Amino acid sequence: MNKAALLLDGRFIYWRSIILALAILTAMLMATALRLGQKKQRLGPLLIAFPIAMAFSLCASRAIHWYCRFETYESFRAAMTDFTGGGWSLMGVFAGTIAALCLVRALFLTRDLPALLDAVSPAAALGIAVGRLGEYFSNANRSKFIFRNPRLLRVPFSAPAVNVTSGVTEWRAATFFGQSGWALLLFVTLFLHLVIPRRRRPYRESWRSGRVFELFMILYCLGQILFDSTRYDALFLRSNGFVSLEQIVCGVVLVAVLILYTVRSVIANRFHVWQILLWLAALAGLGLAGYMEYYVQRHADQFLFAYGMMADGLLIFFCAALAMYRSTTLPPEKRGAGAAQSASVEFAESVEAPPAAEAAAHPEADEAEPAPILPDLRKR
């Protein structure tokens, strides 16, 4: 089921394609606006990255979908050349966009890649919120659970899907609507986090850029682990039909961000036992979510209990990651000492040498000046 919106020159234009195009345009405009709002950041690198990201995302998203659903295509060549049918993977869009931004950085078009990722993250969340609504006009992104209560046979609770085997229309839980609402909530959260000054600042000023992107990765991956578990059309590895490919990728991303926070926490606070305890809590949360994935596949009638416990496990991980992140920041009352200590070397390198005329007028200062700069700053 893929509802057509209009017929143009003998070809059908589908509602899903129109909404996806609208989502891409929305994300690009929002990213441009956020980039313009960043201080001392140029818009050019982002504009250059747009067409590259679209090309990379198109290829990566189709390649991932072909790998997981190769039986729906005649061949890999057909999947990569004929885009009138088939499907896409949002993981490929993420991979293509990040690869395009990294390419822009590799070409030295920008020096601050994390700041570029910060501008793109809220825009990506908004684009996902819009794009997910297009799934209403297709069979994709529905839940495993079928509703029969007449009061629940409508959006946002459920949406119709045609069973490809029997041809019967089934009302399945509208997973796509939950994902859209979650992405919209992420957009609001990330936007406020980007534009409102934070009371707690990072231990090092170089850690300031990239915080919005890191928060986006954590929150989006936590939500996708839960939502992807409910889908009846989730993408799996060919050698694994238990945990979906997106759940695996999200788990790896969550652990990677937690490792980053841990390294920064050790730099800011040295090694402590509480860091180990936070790791144990985070792994316990992920372990609980993984066990509930196993549980719900064998006790489908208890899906409310299983997904409630899975949400609890993911919440435990988030709390542990948040505590680790906060250990890398300084409250206002301690901001001065930490900032002076972390910025001493950078500030010392930025001190300009005295003019030649002044140096000639005071030759004794020319000999005495270089020595005390670094020690004096370090004492502060």
Secondary structure, DSSP 4 states (H G I P E B T S, - for coil): ---EEEEETTEEEEHHHHHHHHHHHHHHHHHHHHHHHSTT--SHHHHHHHHHHHHHHHHHHHHHHHHHTGGGSS-HHHHHH--SSS---HHHHHHHHHHHHHHHHHTTS-S-HHHHHHHHHHHHHHHHHHHGGGGGGSS-S-BSPBP--GGGSSTTTEEEEE-TTT--EEEEE-HHHHHHHHHHHHHHHHHHHHHSPPSSEESSGGGSTTHHHHHHHHHHHHHHHHHHHHBTT----TT-SSS-HHHHHHHHHHHHHHHHHHHHHHHHH---HHHHHHHHHHHHHHHHHHHHHHHHHH-GGGHHHHHHHHHHHHHHHHHHHHHHHHTTEE-GGGHHHHHHHHHHHHHHHHPPPPPHHHHHH-HHHHHHSTTTHHHHHHH-
